């Protein structure tokens, strides 16, 4: 993509948001010219209007643009849109159901994008991994607006911040910081690609927030793309991008490449063997109440797999089917293209502890972030981990983070909620909250051994010497 100084002439940049004092009905008899005295060649202006006028403070086509030939207008709008090679991304070559052709999430996002392109209003947010199609959707909106003769400005956020920094030392022929900042803040339609890929410096965060906040307060049409869920962005940005009054958020994970990570031995091959269709609801000699609890757990897991939100906590004895149901949920998520991390909790704590050692394949920070931010996290065998203060704190940090972020998490344990609460009070306070999740108690015995395991006599207690 070309640099902005190669796309816009100085006069066009200065005129892109110029305020015209002439009435809107004084159309020029001159042909369109890049040095129009009103807009400087940008093609749109802000006209003087009464404060109560519906067009007050909004960009409008310049008189020269109204007289411009269609082809010339499109070329000019493409030039100032900063789309560059992204002009090839249109709604015409968009696969309606995403790359696999079967994503309902992508279809909904594409329909919203088409409607927005016809009449931009409010905000659209497309979230998904690389290759999910979010940039295609944003660029298609910009191209559609250009095709309708309307201006649009497409900016990749890291590039935008680089240009803003460079603007402090701009020459007379280059865009200054103030010019670019004003252009981006007030563009009639702004598309910000990769908003979560910005540098982590305080300066970059502040400049980006100023752009977002200005457009939020003015309710200017804006499209955002990000690779993480908007709720995980910097807090000030997240509250604005997730404001349902102004913004519509579309998660495109189903269009991306599914990723699976595990600690504790649940390989992808082993996981694939545990599906809903091969879960045995009959058991071995189950009593009616035991069968009912197993059936209720199955239905809860199936409903959660279809719409994973918040926590699903499954408690029950060893072998009752908790891990099978958790794995079946994980398989559904992978089928949608969602990232999954399946962790046996004692092994996870061991891996986190070992990752501090130098030369490890995956460092502590990488592993910790991978677990915290997984699209779906399964915590199997909770309560079996060592009770050291360090382990308790790390586990609580994961649980608390995912609770606050609203990320779907499945927990399985062979301990009762009372037993878990006695040893892990802060964790239980999060996972047992009925407002953020569902608790399922399975009273069925081991699905192969049935009641025979419970009927075995307990081994004698070891004798202690005096």
Phi, psi and omega in degrees: 000135183292155173289154184300324182293340176275343185268319184248136171287162180300318182295323179292320181296318181292331184266359190296332177234027183295149178262124181263139181262354181275149179297155184290343184268004179268077182287142181282143176272354182275151175293158180304138185216138184296347180249039177306134184290341181274312187247355181067020179094358182285329177097350176215155186219172169249118184268156176289120180226155171299152183301327182272004179285138182298338180261008182300128177076003183256149179287140179226155178299138176286159179301323181294326180289326180295331180268000187282147175293150184303312182297316181295322180295316180298317179299319181292317181294323176297323182295318183273354181283340182068020180287324181058233182289349181285000175297345179282345181271105182231170175290334181293325180256020177273129176283117190305321183261020183082186185296325179273355177074003186231017184269112176293328179298317182290322178301315180296319179295320181294320178295319178295322179295318179297317179295321179294321180295326179289322182212088182297127177203134180073205183237149169238137178234122177249119182241135179173165181288172178302133180089002182280348177101006184292320178292323177301315180298315181296315180294325179296322176298313180299315180295323178294320179295318177299319179297334178271003179082021181247148182282150174209145180237119182254124182228130169277123193301314177301322177294320179301315181294324176297317179295322179296317178298315181295335182295341178292337182242030184289146173275180181298331183267001180247159182286127179282166178302314183298320181295312181294317181299317179294320180298314183291316182299324189246011179303139180304323174219122181243136176238115183253111183267137178060055181293338179271000182264009182291153175302148183275012181290148178303322180298313181297316180298320182291316180297317180296319179296322179299320177296310182298315184294320179298315182288332176293312181295323180274353181054045179278139180302125185214142176240133179239146167234147178206155182269346177250166176295139184305329181295343181267359177288173175308138194308316183295322177291317184300318182296330181277317180292336182260010178288108185295340179293329185245328195244145171243127185250133178235124179265121186253027183298331180297340181268352185265183179274120181293142177237141181230129175230151180207152167226135179113359172105358178279082181292165180298323180293316179294320179300318184297339180284343185256097182239166177295324186290340179249020175278127185272111179272353184277318181068185181248103177063044182285143171283159183305317181291328177291318179295321179297319180294324179291319179294320179295321178295319179298314181293323177294318179294320180295317178295320180294321179298325179285331181214076184288112178218136177067216186253144166235115183248120180245121181243140179172168182292164178303136175083007183278350177116005182300311183294322178300314180294320178297319179293322178297320176298317179298320178297320177298317180296317178296324178296334176273358182089013182275142177287142183227137171237119180253114186235125166279118196303313179301321178291324178299315179298318178298318180294319178296320179294317182290334183290349175289336184293140179294146177084005178290151184297318177238119181291165182302311183300317181295315181294316181298315179293324180297320179290313184298323189257009180302143177303319172224129178246132173247122176251100183265143177065040176296136181102345180271354183283160176298146186265031180293151178304323180296313181297318179300317183293317180297317181293320178296321179300319178295311182297315182295318180300314183288331175293312181297320182280349180070029182275138183294131184217134178248132180239136174232136181208149176264008178258155176283165179296327178295318179295317178297318182295327180293327183260336186223064188300314183293322180294315181296326178300332178276308189282341182265002180290116182295343179282342183243001181187187183233136178251130180235125177253123178254121180256002178292146178281188178307131190290342177259315186275342179060219183280351182297327180293319181288336183274351179294138179294144179290145178296148181297147179292142180296141180278137180252140176285160180282000000 
